[in-house]
């Protein structure tokens, strides 16, 4: 499933990428080329970043659920 960006978010990324190329490489990047690079990086990196984010969120929620058991026990002991 490809990652779709909202138009305003995509435009901000294009501007950021153009600024980066100009600052780091002293090279102007057209909007078309910047858009193509963003599509490439989303396709190449997107699934890995997404999966890592899901795993991080899962771990966070599991830790909170484990803490909930302790909170319920502590409240019941009063």
DRENPA-3360 file (N, C-alpha, C; in nm, 2 decimals, always signed):
BEGIN
1 = XXXXXXXX = +0.09/-0.12/+0.00/+0.00/+0.00/+0.00/+0.09/+0.12/+0.00 ~ +0.08/+0.21/-0.10/+0.17/+0.33/-0.11/+0.12/+0.43/-0.01 ~ +0.22/+0.50/+0.04/+0.19/+0.61/+0.14/+0.16/+0.74/+0.06 ~ +0.04/+0.79/+0.09/-0.01/+0.91/+0.02/+0.00/+1.03/+0.12 ~ +0.05/+1.14/+0.06/+0.07/+1.26/+0.14/-0.04/+1.36/+0.10 ~ -0.08/+1.44/+0.20/-0.17/+1.55/+0.17/-0.09/+1.65/+0.08 ~ -0.16/+1.72/-0.01/-0.10/+1.81/-0.10/-0.01/+1.92/-0.03 ~ -0.06/+1.97/+0.08/+0.02/+2.08/+0.16/+0.14/+2.01/+0.22;
9 = XXXXXXXX = +0.13/+1.89/+0.27/+0.25/+1.83/+0.33/+0.35/+1.79/+0.22 ~ +0.30/+1.75/+0.11/+0.39/+1.71/+0.00/+0.47/+1.84/-0.05 ~ +0.39/+1.95/-0.06/+0.45/+2.07/-0.10/+0.56/+2.12/-0.01 ~ +0.53/+2.11/+0.12/+0.63/+2.15/+0.22/+0.76/+2.06/+0.21 ~ +0.74/+1.93/+0.19/+0.85/+1.85/+0.18/+0.94/+1.88/+0.05 ~ +0.87/+1.92/-0.06/+0.94/+1.96/-0.18/+1.02/+2.08/-0.15 ~ +0.96/+2.18/-0.09/+1.04/+2.30/-0.05/+1.15/+2.27/+0.04 ~ +1.13/+2.19/+0.14/+1.24/+2.15/+0.23/+1.36/+2.08/+0.15;
17 = XXXXXXXX = +1.32/+1.99/+0.06/+1.42/+1.92/-0.02/+1.50/+2.01/-0.11 ~ +1.42/+2.10/-0.17/+1.49/+2.20/-0.26/+1.59/+2.28/-0.18 ~ +1.55/+2.33/-0.06/+1.64/+2.41/+0.02/+1.76/+2.33/+0.07 ~ +1.74/+2.20/+0.10/+1.85/+2.11/+0.14/+1.95/+2.10/+0.03 ~ +1.90/+2.07/-0.09/+1.99/+2.05/-0.21/+2.07/+2.18/-0.23 ~ +2.00/+2.29/-0.22/+2.07/+2.42/-0.25/+2.18/+2.45/-0.15 ~ +2.15/+2.42/-0.02/+2.24/+2.45/+0.09/+2.36/+2.35/+0.09 ~ +2.32/+2.22/+0.08/+2.43/+2.12/+0.09/+2.51/+2.09/-0.03;
25 = XXXXXXXX = +2.44/+2.10/-0.15/+2.51/+2.07/-0.27/+2.53/+2.19/-0.37 ~ +2.47/+2.30/-0.33/+2.48/+2.42/-0.41/+2.42/+2.39/-0.55 ~ +2.31/+2.32/-0.55/+2.24/+2.27/-0.67/+2.09/+2.30/-0.66 ~ +2.04/+2.36/-0.76/+1.89/+2.39/-0.76/+1.82/+2.26/-0.81 ~ +1.71/+2.23/-0.74/+1.64/+2.11/-0.77/+1.50/+2.15/-0.81 ~ +1.45/+2.11/-0.93/+1.32/+2.15/-0.98/+1.22/+2.08/-0.89 ~ +1.10/+2.14/-0.90/+0.98/+2.08/-0.82/+0.96/+1.94/-0.87 ~ +0.97/+1.92/-1.00/+0.94/+1.78/-1.05/+1.04/+1.68/-0.99;
33 = XXXXXXXX = +1.17/+1.72/-1.00/+1.27/+1.62/-0.95/+1.26/+1.60/-0.80 ~ +1.23/+1.71/-0.73/+1.21/+1.70/-0.58/+1.09/+1.60/-0.55 ~ +0.99/+1.62/-0.63/+0.87/+1.53/-0.61/+0.90/+1.39/-0.64 ~ +0.98/+1.36/-0.74/+1.02/+1.23/-0.78/+1.11/+1.17/-0.67 ~ +1.20/+1.25/-0.61/+1.28/+1.20/-0.50/+1.20/+1.16/-0.38 ~ +1.10/+1.24/-0.35/+1.01/+1.22/-0.24/+0.94/+1.09/-0.26 ~ +0.88/+1.07/-0.38/+0.82/+0.94/-0.41/+0.91/+0.82/-0.39 ~ +1.03/+0.84/-0.44/+1.13/+0.73/-0.42/+1.15/+0.70/-0.27;
41 = XXXXXXXX = +1.18/+0.80/-0.20/+1.21/+0.78/-0.05/+1.09/+0.72/+0.02 ~ +0.97/+0.77/-0.01/+0.85/+0.71/+0.05/+0.84/+0.57/+0.02 ~ +0.86/+0.53/-0.11/+0.85/+0.39/-0.14/+0.96/+0.30/-0.08 ~ +1.08/+0.36/-0.07/+1.20/+0.28/-0.02/+1.20/+0.28/+0.13 ~ +1.17/+0.39/+0.19/+1.19/+0.40/+0.34/+1.06/+0.39/+0.41 ~ +0.95/+0.43/+0.35/+0.82/+0.44/+0.41/+0.77/+0.32/+0.49 ~ +0.78/+0.20/+0.43/+0.73/+0.08/+0.50/+0.82/+0.05/+0.62 ~ +0.94/+0.07/+0.61/+1.03/+0.05/+0.73/+1.00/+0.14/+0.84;
49 = XXXXXXXX = +0.99/+0.27/+0.81/+0.96/+0.37/+0.91/+0.82/+0.35/+0.97 ~ +0.72/+0.32/+0.89/+0.59/+0.29/+0.93/+0.59/+0.17/+1.03 ~ +0.65/+0.06/+0.99/+0.65/-0.06/+1.07/+0.72/-0.03/+1.21 ~ +0.83/+0.05/+1.20/+0.90/+0.08/+1.33/+0.81/+0.16/+1.42 ~ +0.74/+0.26/+1.36/+0.65/+0.34/+1.44/+0.53/+0.26/+1.50 ~ +0.48/+0.16/+1.43/+0.38/+0.07/+1.48/+0.44/-0.01/+1.60 ~ +0.56/-0.06/+1.58/+0.62/-0.14/+1.69/+0.64/-0.05/+1.81 ~ +0.69/+0.07/+1.79/+0.71/+0.16/+1.90/+0.58/+0.19/+1.97;
57 = XXXXXXXX = +0.48/+0.22/+1.90/+0.35/+0.25/+1.96/+0.29/+0.12/+2.04 ~ +0.31/+0.01/+1.98/+0.27/-0.12/+2.04/+0.34/-0.14/+2.17 ~ +0.48/-0.12/+2.17/+0.55/-0.13/+2.30/+0.51/-0.03/+2.40 ~ +0.48/+0.09/+2.36/+0.44/+0.20/+2.45/+0.30/+0.15/+2.52 ~ +0.21/+0.11/+2.43/+0.08/+0.07/+2.49/+0.09/-0.05/+2.58 ~ +0.18/-0.15/+2.54/+0.19/-0.26/+2.63/+0.25/-0.22/+2.77 ~ +0.35/-0.13/+2.77/+0.40/-0.08/+2.90/+0.30/-0.01/+2.98 ~ +0.21/+0.07/+2.91/+0.10/+0.14/+2.98/+0.00/+0.04/+3.04;
65 = XXXXXXXX = -0.03/-0.07/+2.96/-0.12/-0.17/+3.01/-0.06/-0.24/+3.13 ~ +0.07/-0.27/+3.13/+0.13/-0.33/+3.25/+0.13/-0.24/+3.37 ~ +0.15/-0.12/+3.35/+0.14/-0.02/+3.46/+0.00/-0.01/+3.51 ~ -0.10/-0.03/+3.43/-0.24/-0.03/+3.47/-0.27/-0.13/+3.58 ~ -0.22/-0.25/+3.56/-0.24/-0.36/+3.66/-0.19/-0.31/+3.80 ~ -0.07/-0.25/+3.80/-0.02/-0.20/+3.93/-0.10/-0.09/+3.98 ~ -0.15/+0.00/+3.90/-0.24/+0.11/+3.95/-0.37/+0.06/+4.01 ~ -0.43/-0.04/+3.94/-0.55/-0.10/+3.99/-0.53/-0.17/+4.13;
73 = XXXXXX = -0.42/-0.24/+4.14/-0.38/-0.31/+4.26/-0.36/-0.21/+4.37 ~ -0.29/-0.10/+4.34/-0.26/+0.00/+4.44/-0.38/+0.07/+4.49 ~ -0.47/+0.10/+4.40/-0.60/+0.17/+4.44/-0.69/+0.07/+4.52 ~ -0.69/-0.06/+4.49/-0.77/-0.15/+4.56/-0.72/-0.18/+4.70 ~ -0.60/-0.15/+4.73/-0.54/-0.19/+4.86/-0.57/-0.09/+4.97 ~ -0.64/+0.02/+4.93/-0.67/+0.12/+5.03/-0.79/+0.08/+5.11;
% end
